[in-house]
Amino acid sequence: MKLSEQEIEFQLSTLPGWKRKDEKWIEKKFRFKQFLEGIAFVNQVADLSERLIHHPMIAIDYKMVTMRLTTWNEGGLTDLDFVSAREIDGLYQKQNT
């Protein structure tokens, strides 16, 4: 179910670095020391996305990876987008510790 504006604002306040884009997206940029570290991260996100059956838009720009999330069939942001964002953040933290 599509979240209300208040729910979206609350969820965003709990996710450092994620920003609202064009009303229906949340987005975050992840930086890496090496190109292949970013590629490894993208592969981990791909595996996660398959498990969740929720796939982000992914842009790879050398050592920066941008993730964008929305729920197409709901026409905006849902709990699943924020669950995915938290999981993606966890993968990044795990890779960079």
C-alpha positions in Angstrom: 0.0 0.0 0.0 1.3 3.5 -0.9 2.5 5.4 2.1 1.2 8.8 3.2 3.4 11.9 3.1 3.7 11.8 6.9 4.8 8.1 6.8 7.3 8.8 4.0 8.8 11.7 5.9 9.1 9.6 9.1 10.7 6.7 7.2 13.2 9.1 5.5 14.2 10.5 8.9 15.4 7.1 9.9 17.5 6.5 6.8 20.6 8.7 6.6 21.6 9.7 3.1 18.4 8.7 1.4 16.6 11.6 -0.3 13.2 12.0 -1.9 13.2 12.5 -5.7 10.3 13.5 -7.9 7.7 12.6 -5.3 7.7 8.9 -6.0 11.4 7.9 -5.6 13.9 7.6 -2.8 17.6 7.8 -3.8 21.0 7.3 -2.3 24.5 7.5 -3.7 27.2 5.1 -2.5 30.9 5.8 -2.9 33.6 3.2 -3.2 37.4 3.3 -3.2 37.7 1.0 -6.2 35.5 0.4 -9.2 35.2 -3.3 -8.5 34.1 -2.7 -5.0 31.1 -0.9 -6.4 30.4 -3.8 -8.8 30.6 -6.3 -6.0 28.0 -4.1 -4.1 25.7 -4.1 -7.1 25.9 -7.9 -7.3 24.9 -8.1 -3.6 22.0 -5.7 -4.1 20.9 -7.8 -7.1 20.8 -11.0 -5.0 18.9 -9.1 -2.3 16.5 -7.7 -4.8 15.7 -11.2 -6.1 15.0 -12.4 -2.6 12.7 -9.4 -1.9 11.2 -9.4 -5.4 11.7 -5.7 -5.4 14.3 -4.2 -7.8 15.9 -0.8 -7.6 17.1 1.4 -10.5 20.9 1.2 -10.4 23.3 3.6 -12.0 27.1 2.9 -11.9 29.3 5.9 -12.5 32.9 4.6 -12.0 33.3 4.5 -8.2 29.8 5.8 -7.3 26.6 3.7 -7.4 23.2 5.3 -7.2 20.2 3.4 -6.0 16.6 4.6 -6.7 13.6 2.8 -5.2 9.8 3.1 -5.9 6.9 0.6 -6.1 5.6 0.8 -9.6 2.4 -1.2 -9.1 1.4 1.2 -6.2 2.4 4.4 -8.0 4.8 5.6 -5.3 6.6 4.6 -2.1 5.6 1.7 0.1 7.0 0.0 3.1 8.9 -2.4 0.7 10.9 0.6 -0.6 12.1 1.4 2.9 12.8 -2.2 3.9 14.9 -2.5 0.7 16.7 0.8 1.5 17.6 -0.5 5.0 18.8 -3.8 3.6 20.9 -2.0 1.0 22.4 0.2 3.7 23.3 -2.9 5.7 25.1 -4.5 2.7 27.1 -1.3 2.2 28.1 -1.1 5.9 29.0 -4.8 5.9 31.2 -4.4 2.8 32.9 -1.3 4.2 33.8 -2.4 7.7 
